[in-house]
Amino acid sequence: TGAIAMPYVNIKITEEGVTSEQKARLIEGVTNLLKEVLGKNPATTMVVIDEVPTDNWGVAGEQVSSRRKRGI
């Protein structure tokens, strides 16, 4: 007992040119949201962004890369 619960948030996005600035804004925004809604300490809040190649992400039974080629 006495362990500190550190929030851990994992954001998964397709690997499609998200900028470092956009990632920084996501990290800051999620951290602030956890502070505002749940009262979590930003100093112990961890946010990880995983970029997944579009060949490895499927929607509606097909790869996102295939959908992008068709303009979807």
C-alpha positions as CSV (number, residue, x, y, z in Angstrom):
1,T,0.0,0.0,0.0
2,G,1.0,3.6,-0.3
3,A,1.8,3.3,-3.9
4,I,1.2,6.4,-6.1
5,A,-1.2,5.7,-8.9
6,M,0.5,7.2,-12.0
7,P,-1.9,7.8,-14.9
8,Y,-0.7,6.2,-18.1
9,V,-2.3,7.2,-21.4
10,N,-1.4,5.5,-24.7
11,I,-2.5,7.3,-27.8
12,K,-2.3,5.3,-31.0
13,I,-2.4,7.1,-34.3
14,T,-1.7,6.2,-37.9
15,E,1.8,7.1,-39.1
16,E,0.8,9.9,-41.5
17,G,2.9,13.0,-40.8
18,V,1.9,14.1,-37.4
19,T,4.3,16.9,-36.4
20,S,6.3,17.1,-33.3
21,E,4.3,20.2,-32.4
22,Q,1.0,18.3,-32.7
23,K,2.4,15.5,-30.5
24,A,3.5,18.0,-27.9
25,R,0.0,19.5,-27.9
26,L,-1.6,16.1,-27.5
27,I,0.7,15.3,-24.6
28,E,0.0,18.6,-22.9
29,G,-3.8,18.5,-23.6
30,V,-4.2,15.0,-22.2
31,T,-2.1,15.8,-19.2
32,N,-4.2,18.9,-18.5
33,L,-7.5,17.0,-19.0
34,L,-6.5,14.4,-16.4
35,K,-5.6,17.1,-14.0
36,E,-8.9,19.0,-14.6
37,V,-11.2,16.0,-14.6
38,L,-9.6,13.6,-12.2
39,G,-7.3,15.8,-10.2
40,K,-4.2,13.9,-11.3
41,N,-0.7,15.3,-10.8
42,P,0.9,16.3,-14.1
43,A,4.3,15.4,-12.7
44,T,3.3,11.7,-12.5
45,T,1.1,11.6,-15.6
46,M,2.6,9.6,-18.5
47,V,1.5,10.0,-22.1
48,V,2.8,7.7,-24.9
49,I,2.1,8.2,-28.5
50,D,2.5,5.2,-30.8
51,E,2.5,5.8,-34.5
52,V,1.3,2.8,-36.4
53,P,2.1,2.2,-40.1
54,T,-1.1,2.4,-42.2
55,D,-0.5,-1.2,-43.4
56,N,-0.8,-2.3,-39.8
57,W,-4.1,-0.5,-39.1
58,G,-7.4,-1.9,-40.3
59,V,-10.8,-0.3,-40.6
60,A,-13.9,-1.9,-42.0
61,G,-12.0,-5.0,-42.9
62,E,-9.2,-3.4,-44.9
63,Q,-5.8,-1.7,-44.4
64,V,-5.9,2.0,-43.9
65,S,-3.2,2.3,-46.6
66,S,-5.6,0.7,-49.1
67,R,-8.4,3.1,-48.0
68,R,-6.1,6.1,-48.4
69,K,-5.2,5.1,-52.0
70,R,-8.9,5.3,-52.8
71,G,-9.2,8.6,-51.1
72,I,-11.1,7.4,-48.1
